[in-house]
Amino acid sequence: MTSRCILQTALLVYFSTTVLAMNYDLLQFQLSSSSVECQELLLQLNGTSKDCLKDRMNFKIPEEIKKSQQFQKEDIILITLEMFGKTSDIFRRNLSSTGWNETIVEDLLATLHRQKEHLEGIMEEGNFTWDHRTLLHLKRYYLRIVQYLKAKKYSTCAWTIVQAEILRGFFFLDKLTGYLLS
């Protein structure tokens, strides 16, 4: 009887690990696809940073995000959720001076929202813990972007610089989500 329970438990652990691995593969594909879609939408927004060189700023993306191989898969999900959420918050701000196509911005926000909801659903299913230091660094990074926009009075050049910075953030996000496959 005891050996039967042990066998059942072992099989359950084996199959749940296999299913979890497949779910991470699917999640990585979904996140990568969404990230590419967001990057393409951002690139469609008109604006060139060459006219705004004087407005450039180093927003200092957290070093932990640049060196993403240190994270557990659960951490990657949380970081991705935070980055999608904060990016969405930024693009909901005063865009009137940009002259950007509103449909493209709405598509970008819809993509971010869809993935954010998906990730929140995944978090509800799992047991997630978080390194508060990394979260704090990430929040400060996005706060610097928001403060920059306010200081520049949401000018066209400020938005162009932020657009480029958000694209840069998606580069690190792509790298980060690639670790879901390992």
MIDOSE-1310 file (N, C-alpha, C; in nm, 2 decimals, decimal comma, always signed):
residues 182
mtsr	+0,08/-0,12/+0,00/+0,00/+0,00/+0,00/+0,09/+0,13/+0,00; +0,19/+0,13/+0,09/+0,28/+0,24/+0,10/+0,35/+0,26/-0,03; +0,40/+0,15/-0,09/+0,48/+0,17/-0,21/+0,39/+0,22/-0,33; +0,26/+0,18/-0,32/+0,17/+0,23/-0,43/+0,15/+0,38/-0,42
cilq	+0,14/+0,43/-0,29/+0,13/+0,58/-0,27/+0,26/+0,65/-0,32; +0,37/+0,59/-0,29/+0,50/+0,65/-0,33/+0,51/+0,65/-0,48; +0,47/+0,55/-0,55/+0,47/+0,54/-0,69/+0,37/+0,65/-0,75; +0,25/+0,66/-0,70/+0,16/+0,76/-0,74/+0,21/+0,90/-0,72
tall	+0,27/+0,93/-0,61/+0,33/+1,06/-0,58/+0,45/+1,09/-0,68; +0,53/+0,99/-0,70/+0,64/+1,01/-0,79/+0,59/+1,04/-0,93; +0,49/+0,97/-0,98/+0,43/+0,99/-1,11/+0,37/+1,13/-1,12; +0,30/+1,17/-1,01/+0,24/+1,30/-1,01/+0,35/+1,41/-1,02
vyfs	+0,45/+1,40/-0,95/+0,56/+1,50/-0,95/+0,63/+1,50/-1,09; +0,65/+1,38/-1,15/+0,71/+1,37/-1,28/+0,62/+1,44/-1,38; +0,49/+1,41/-1,39/+0,40/+1,47/-1,49/+0,38/+1,62/-1,47; +0,37/+1,66/-1,34/+0,35/+1,80/-1,32/+0,47/+1,88/-1,36
ttvl	+0,59/+1,83/-1,34/+0,71/+1,90/-1,38/+0,71/+1,91/-1,53; +0,67/+1,80/-1,60/+0,67/+1,80/-1,75/+0,57/+1,90/-1,80; +0,45/+1,90/-1,74/+0,34/+2,00/-1,78/+0,39/+2,14/-1,75; +0,45/+2,17/-1,64/+0,50/+2,30/-1,61/+0,61/+2,34/-1,71
amny	+0,70/+2,25/-1,75/+0,80/+2,29/-1,85/+0,73/+2,32/-1,98; +0,63/+2,25/-2,02/+0,56/+2,28/-2,14/+0,49/+2,41/-2,13; +0,43/+2,44/-2,02/+0,37/+2,57/-1,99/+0,47/+2,69/-2,00; +0,59/+2,67/-1,95/+0,69/+2,77/-1,97/+0,73/+2,79/-2,11
dllq	+0,74/+2,69/-2,19/+0,77/+2,70/-2,33/+0,66/+2,78/-2,40; +0,53/+2,75/-2,37/+0,42/+2,82/-2,43/+0,42/+2,96/-2,38; +0,44/+2,99/-2,26/+0,45/+3,12/-2,20/+0,56/+3,20/-2,27; +0,68/+3,14/-2,28/+0,79/+3,21/-2,35/+0,75/+3,25/-2,49
fqls	+0,68/+3,16/-2,56/+0,64/+3,19/-2,70/+0,54/+3,31/-2,70; +0,44/+3,31/-2,61/+0,34/+3,41/-2,60/+0,40/+3,55/-2,56; +0,49/+3,55/-2,47/+0,56/+3,67/-2,42/+0,65/+3,73/-2,53; +0,72/+3,64/-2,60/+0,81/+3,68/-2,71/+0,72/+3,74/-2,82
sssv	+0,61/+3,68/-2,85/+0,53/+3,73/-2,96/+0,47/+3,86/-2,93; +0,42/+3,88/-2,80/+0,37/+4,01/-2,76/+0,47/+4,11/-2,76; +0,59/+4,08/-2,71/+0,70/+4,17/-2,71/+0,74/+4,22/-2,85; +0,74/+4,13/-2,95/+0,77/+4,17/-3,09/+0,66/+4,26/-3,14
ecqe	+0,53/+4,22/-3,11/+0,42/+4,30/-3,15/+0,43/+4,44/-3,09; +0,46/+4,46/-2,96/+0,48/+4,59/-2,90/+0,59/+4,67/-2,97; +0,70/+4,60/-2,99/+0,81/+4,67/-3,06/+0,78/+4,72/-3,20; +0,70/+4,64/-3,27/+0,66/+4,68/-3,41/+0,57/+4,80/-3,40
lllq	+0,48/+4,80/-3,30/+0,39/+4,91/-3,28/+0,46/+5,04/-3,24; +0,56/+5,02/-3,15/+0,64/+5,14/-3,11/+0,72/+5,20/-3,23; +0,77/+5,11/-3,31/+0,84/+5,16/-3,43/+0,75/+5,23/-3,53; +0,62/+5,20/-3,53/+0,53/+5,26/-3,63/+0,50/+5,40/-3,58
lngt	+0,52/+5,43/-3,46/+0,49/+5,57/-3,41/+0,60/+5,66/-3,47; +0,55/+5,77/-3,54/+0,65/+5,86/-3,60/+0,73/+5,94/-3,50; +0,85/+5,96/-3,53/+0,94/+6,03/-3,44/+1,08/+5,98/-3,46; +1,17/+6,08/-3,47/+1,31/+6,04/-3,48/+1,39/+6,10/-3,37
skdc	+1,47/+6,03/-3,31/+1,55/+6,08/-3,20/+1,67/+6,17/-3,24; +1,70/+6,17/-3,37/+1,82/+6,25/-3,41/+1,79/+6,40/-3,39; +1,66/+6,44/-3,40/+1,63/+6,58/-3,38/+1,62/+6,61/-3,23; +1,63/+6,51/-3,15/+1,61/+6,53/-3,00/+1,73/+6,49/-2,92
lkdr	+1,85/+6,49/-2,98/+1,97/+6,45/-2,92/+2,00/+6,52/-2,79; +1,96/+6,65/-2,79/+1,99/+6,73/-2,67/+1,90/+6,69/-2,55; +1,79/+6,62/-2,58/+1,70/+6,57/-2,47/+1,73/+6,43/-2,42; +1,83/+6,37/-2,48/+1,86/+6,23/-2,43/+1,89/+6,22/-2,28
mnfk	+1,86/+6,11/-2,23/+1,88/+6,08/-2,09/+1,91/+5,94/-2,06; +1,99/+5,91/-1,97/+2,01/+5,77/-1,93/+1,92/+5,74/-1,81; +1,81/+5,66/-1,84/+1,71/+5,63/-1,73/+1,76/+5,52/-1,64; +1,87/+5,46/-1,67/+1,94/+5,36/-1,59/+1,85/+5,24/-1,56
ipee	+1,83/+5,16/-1,66/+1,75/+5,04/-1,64/+1,83/+4,95/-1,54; +1,76/+4,89/-1,44/+1,83/+4,82/-1,34/+1,92/+4,71/-1,39; +2,04/+4,71/-1,32/+2,14/+4,61/-1,36/+2,09/+4,47/-1,36; +2,00/+4,44/-1,26/+1,95/+4,30/-1,25/+1,88/+4,26/-1,38
ikks	+1,81/+4,35/-1,44/+1,74/+4,33/-1,56/+1,84/+4,30/-1,68; +1,95/+4,37/-1,68/+2,05/+4,35/-1,78/+2,11/+4,22/-1,77; +2,13/+4,17/-1,65/+2,20/+4,04/-1,62/+2,09/+3,94/-1,58; +2,00/+3,92/-1,67/+1,88/+3,84/-1,64/+1,89/+3,69/-1,61
qqfq	+2,01/+3,64/-1,64/+2,02/+3,49/-1,62/+2,02/+3,45/-1,48; +2,02/+3,54/-1,39/+2,02/+3,51/-1,24/+1,88/+3,48/-1,19; +1,77/+3,51/-1,27/+1,64/+3,50/-1,22/+1,58/+3,36/-1,23; +1,49/+3,32/-1,14/+1,41/+3,20/-1,15/+1,30/+3,23/-1,25
kedi	+1,24/+3,13/-1,30/+1,13/+3,15/-1,40/+1,01/+3,23/-1,34; +0,98/+3,21/-1,21/+0,88/+3,29/-1,15/+0,91/+3,43/-1,14; +1,04/+3,46/-1,12/+1,09/+3,60/-1,11/+1,07/+3,67/-1,25; +1,10/+3,59/-1,35/+1,08/+3,65/-1,49/+0,94/+3,68/-1,52
ilit	+0,85/+3,60/-1,47/+0,70/+3,63/-1,49/+0,67/+3,76/-1,42; +0,71/+3,78/-1,30/+0,68/+3,90/-1,22/+0,75/+4,02/-1,28; +0,87/+4,01/-1,32/+0,94/+4,13/-1,38/+0,86/+4,17/-1,51; +0,83/+4,07/-1,59/+0,76/+4,09/-1,72/+0,62/+4,16/-1,69
lemf	+0,55/+4,11/-1,59/+0,42/+4,17/-1,56/+0,45/+4,32/-1,52; +0,55/+4,35/-1,44/+0,57/+4,48/-1,39/+0,61/+4,57/-1,51; +0,69/+4,52/-1,60/+0,74/+4,60/-1,72/+0,62/+4,63/-1,81; +0,53/+4,53/-1,83/+0,42/+4,55/-1,92/+0,32/+4,65/-1,85
gkts	+0,30/+4,64/-1,72/+0,21/+4,73/-1,65/+0,26/+4,87/-1,65; +0,39/+4,89/-1,62/+0,45/+5,03/-1,61/+0,45/+5,09/-1,75; +0,48/+5,01/-1,85/+0,49/+5,06/-1,99/+0,34/+5,11/-2,03; +0,25/+5,03/-2,00/+0,11/+5,07/-2,02/+0,07/+5,20/-1,95
difr	+0,11/+5,21/-1,82/+0,08/+5,33/-1,75/+0,15/+5,46/-1,81; +0,27/+5,44/-1,86/+0,33/+5,55/-1,93/+0,26/+5,60/-2,05; +0,22/+5,50/-2,14/+0,15/+5,53/-2,26/+0,00/+5,57/-2,24; -0,04/+5,58/-2,12/-0,18/+5,63/-2,10/-0,17/+5,78/-2,06
rnls	-0,05/+5,83/-2,06/-0,03/+5,97/-2,01/-0,06/+6,07/-2,13; -0,03/+6,19/-2,11/-0,06/+6,30/-2,20/+0,02/+6,28/-2,34; -0,05/+6,23/-2,43/+0,01/+6,20/-2,56/-0,03/+6,31/-2,67; -0,10/+6,41/-2,63/-0,15/+6,50/-2,72/-0,05/+6,57/-2,81
stgw	+0,07/+6,60/-2,75/+0,18/+6,67/-2,83/+0,25/+6,58/-2,93; +0,23/+6,45/-2,92/+0,31/+6,36/-3,00/+0,27/+6,36/-3,15; +0,14/+6,37/-3,18/+0,10/+6,36/-3,31/+0,09/+6,21/-3,36; +0,10/+6,12/-3,26/+0,10/+5,98/-3,29/-0,03/+5,93/-3,33
neti	-0,04/+5,83/-3,41/-0,16/+5,77/-3,45/-0,22/+5,70/-3,33; -0,34/+5,74/-3,30/-0,41/+5,69/-3,18/-0,44/+5,54/-3,19; -0,47/+5,50/-3,31/-0,50/+5,35/-3,33/-0,38/+5,27/-3,29; -0,26/+5,31/-3,33/-0,14/+5,24/-3,30/-0,12/+5,24/-3,14
vedl	-0,14/+5,35/-3,08/-0,12/+5,36/-2,94/-0,22/+5,27/-2,87; -0,35/+5,27/-2,91/-0,45/+5,18/-2,86/-0,42/+5,04/-2,88; -0,36/+5,00/-2,99/-0,32/+4,86/-3,02/-0,21/+4,82/-2,92; -0,12/+4,91/-2,90/-0,01/+4,89/-2,81/-0,06/+4,86/-2,67
latl	-0,15/+4,95/-2,62/-0,21/+4,94/-2,49/-0,29/+4,81/-2,48; -0,36/+4,77/-2,59/-0,44/+4,65/-2,58/-0,35/+4,52/-2,57; -0,24/+4,52/-2,64/-0,15/+4,41/-2,64/-0,09/+4,40/-2,50; -0,05/+4,51/-2,44/+0,01/+4,52/-2,31/-0,09/+4,47/-2,20
hrqk	-0,22/+4,51/-2,22/-0,32/+4,48/-2,12/-0,35/+4,33/-2,13; -0,36/+4,28/-2,25/-0,39/+4,13/-2,27/-0,28/+4,05/-2,21; -0,16/+4,08/-2,23/-0,05/+4,00/-2,16/-0,04/+4,02/-2,01; -0,07/+4,14/-1,97/-0,08/+4,17/-1,82/-0,18/+4,08/-1,76
ehle	-0,30/+4,07/-1,82/-0,41/+3,99/-1,76/-0,37/+3,84/-1,76; -0,30/+3,80/-1,87/-0,26/+3,66/-1,88/-0,16/+3,63/-1,77; -0,06/+3,72/-1,75/+0,04/+3,69/-1,64/-0,02/+3,70/-1,50; -0,12/+3,79/-1,48/-0,18/+3,79/-1,35/-0,26/+3,66/-1,32
gime	-0,32/+3,60/-1,43/-0,38/+3,47/-1,41/-0,28/+3,36/-1,38; -0,17/+3,36/-1,44/-0,06/+3,27/-1,41/-0,02/+3,28/-1,26; +0,00/+3,41/-1,22/+0,04/+3,43/-1,08/-0,06/+3,38/-0,98; -0,19/+3,39/-1,01/-0,29/+3,34/-0,92/-0,28/+3,19/-0,90
egnf	-0,24/+3,12/-1,01/-0,22/+2,98/-1,00/-0,10/+2,93/-0,93; +0,00/+3,01/-0,93/+0,13/+2,96/-0,87/+0,16/+3,03/-0,73; +0,27/+2,99/-0,67/+0,31/+3,05/-0,55/+0,44/+3,13/-0,58; +0,42/+3,26/-0,59/+0,53/+3,35/-0,63/+0,58/+3,43/-0,51
twdh	+0,71/+3,44/-0,50/+0,78/+3,52/-0,40/+0,85/+3,63/-0,49; +0,90/+3,73/-0,43/+0,96/+3,84/-0,50/+1,07/+3,90/-0,43; +1,18/+3,93/-0,50/+1,29/+4,00/-0,44/+1,25/+4,15/-0,44; +1,22/+4,20/-0,33/+1,17/+4,34/-0,32/+1,27/+4,44/-0,37
rtll	+1,40/+4,41/-0,36/+1,50/+4,51/-0,41/+1,49/+4,53/-0,56; +1,47/+4,42/-0,63/+1,46/+4,42/-0,78/+1,34/+4,50/-0,82; +1,23/+4,47/-0,75/+1,10/+4,54/-0,77/+1,12/+4,69/-0,75; +1,18/+4,73/-0,64/+1,20/+4,87/-0,61/+1,29/+4,93/-0,72
hlkr	+1,39/+4,87/-0,76/+1,48/+4,93/-0,87/+1,40/+4,94/-1,00; +1,32/+4,85/-1,03/+1,24/+4,86/-1,15/+1,13/+4,97/-1,14; +1,07/+4,99/-1,03/+0,97/+5,09/-1,01/+1,04/+5,23/-1,02; +1,16/+5,24/-0,96/+1,24/+5,37/-0,97/+1,27/+5,40/-1,11
yylr	+1,31/+5,30/-1,19/+1,34/+5,32/-1,33/+1,22/+5,38/-1,40; +1,11/+5,32/-1,39/+0,99/+5,38/-1,45/+0,95/+5,51/-1,40; +0,97/+5,54/-1,27/+0,94/+5,67/-1,21/+1,03/+5,77/-1,27; +1,16/+5,74/-1,30/+1,25/+5,84/-1,37/+1,20/+5,87/-1,51
ivqy	+1,14/+5,78/-1,58/+1,08/+5,80/-1,71/+0,96/+5,90/-1,70; +0,88/+5,87/-1,60/+0,76/+5,96/-1,58/+0,80/+6,10/-1,54; +0,90/+6,11/-1,45/+0,95/+6,24/-1,41/+1,01/+6,32/-1,52; +1,08/+6,25/-1,61/+1,14/+6,31/-1,73/+1,03/+6,37/-1,82
lkak	+0,93/+6,29/-1,84/+0,82/+6,34/-1,93/+0,75/+6,46/-1,86; +0,73/+6,46/-1,73/+0,67/+6,58/-1,67/+0,76/+6,70/-1,68; +0,89/+6,67/-1,65/+0,99/+6,79/-1,65/+1,00/+6,85/-1,79; +0,98/+6,77/-1,89/+0,99/+6,81/-2,03/+0,85/+6,85/-2,09
kyst	+0,75/+6,86/-1,99/+0,62/+6,90/-2,03/+0,56/+6,82/-2,14; +0,59/+6,69/-2,14/+0,53/+6,59/-2,24/+0,56/+6,64/-2,38; +0,67/+6,70/-2,41/+0,70/+6,75/-2,54/+0,72/+6,63/-2,64; +0,72/+6,66/-2,77/+0,74/+6,56/-2,87/+0,87/+6,50/-2,86
cawt	+0,98/+6,57/-2,83/+1,11/+6,51/-2,82/+1,12/+6,42/-2,69; +1,05/+6,47/-2,59/+1,05/+6,38/-2,47/+0,99/+6,25/-2,50; +0,87/+6,25/-2,57/+0,81/+6,13/-2,60/+0,89/+6,04/-2,69; +0,96/+6,10/-2,78/+1,05/+6,03/-2,88/+1,16/+5,96/-2,80
ivqa	+1,22/+6,03/-2,70/+1,32/+5,97/-2,62/+1,27/+5,85/-2,54; +1,15/+5,87/-2,48/+1,08/+5,77/-2,40/+1,05/+5,65/-2,49; +1,00/+5,68/-2,61/+0,97/+5,57/-2,71/+1,10/+5,48/-2,73; +1,21/+5,55/-2,75/+1,34/+5,48/-2,77/+1,38/+5,40/-2,65
eilr	+1,35/+5,45/-2,53/+1,39/+5,39/-2,40/+1,30/+5,26/-2,38; +1,17/+5,28/-2,41/+1,08/+5,16/-2,39/+1,12/+5,05/-2,49; +1,16/+5,09/-2,61/+1,21/+4,99/-2,71/+1,33/+4,92/-2,65; +1,42/+4,99/-2,59/+1,54/+4,94/-2,53/+1,50/+4,84/-2,42
gfff	+1,40/+4,88/-2,34/+1,35/+4,79/-2,23/+1,29/+4,66/-2,29; +1,23/+4,66/-2,41/+1,18/+4,54/-2,47/+1,29/+4,45/-2,51; +1,40/+4,51/-2,55/+1,52/+4,43/-2,59/+1,56/+4,34/-2,46; +1,57/+4,41/-2,35/+1,61/+4,33/-2,23/+1,50/+4,23/-2,19
ldkl	+1,37/+4,27/-2,21/+1,26/+4,18/-2,18/+1,27/+4,06/-2,27; +1,30/+4,07/-2,40/+1,32/+3,96/-2,49/+1,43/+3,86/-2,44; +1,54/+3,92/-2,40/+1,65/+3,84/-2,34/+1,60/+3,77/-2,21; +1,53/+3,84/-2,13/+1,48/+3,78/-2,01/+1,39/+3,67/-2,03
tgyl	+1,29/+3,69/-2,12/+1,19/+3,58/-2,14/+1,25/+3,46/-2,21; +1,36/+3,48/-2,28/+1,43/+3,36/-2,34/+1,48/+3,26/-2,23; +1,50/+3,31/-2,11/+1,54/+3,22/-2,00/+1,43/+3,13/-1,95; +1,30/+3,15/-2,00/+1,19/+3,06/-1,96/+1,21/+2,92/-2,02
ls	+1,29/+2,92/-2,13/+1,31/+2,79/-2,20/+1,41/+2,70/-2,14; +1,50/+2,76/-2,05/+1,61/+2,68/-2,00/+1,57/+2,60/-1,88
